[in-house]
Amino acid sequence: MPERWDCIYVDRIKPSGRIYLTQPQKYGFMYINKAEALDKPKVRKSIPEKFGQIKGRSNENKTLKATAIATARNRTELKSSNGMVVRGFKGRTPLRGLQTALIEAEGKGLRVKGSTGWLVYISPEETFYSIINGKYKGDQLTGQQTKMIHSCIDYIWNKQR
């Protein structure tokens, strides 16, 4: 169950469906209000339990809410990009000691391999796709899931006014 969320812009998608992120990585905002984003604008540490029409803390509900937040907060920039990917972090970090020293020496982040997952690809046209095998664009989300995401986006836009 992811504990942190962020979104990163996509550079290109190959005909095979392989997604490549921008280099250097360009992060989008995951906060509903600009005041919330003062500390770390790119990472959201939790997803609200009640959010528009979607209620509950199941993994699917959290993913749909995170997708809606990423889409709504980055809507203008998203239209002129190649889309973005929503990621979830399980929050596992290595134990202190030799393992941490090796990772820090190589300049890598302090995350256990396999604890980060790409969840959803958001196209510039605001259509949503699952991600398969970690980095490949999969099928479009179902009509019900898309409807729920759009209801959350409307909720965010109405809340901002």
Buried (B, 14 or more C-beta within 10 A) or exposed (E): EBBBBBBBBBBEBEEEBEBEBBEEEBBBBBBBEEEEBEEBBBBBEEBBEEBBEBEEEEEEBBBBBBBBBBBBBBBEBBEEBBBBBBBBBBBEBBEEEEEEEEBEEEEEEEBBEEBBBBBBBBBBEBEBBBBEEEBBBEEBBEEEBBEBBBBBBBBBEEEEE
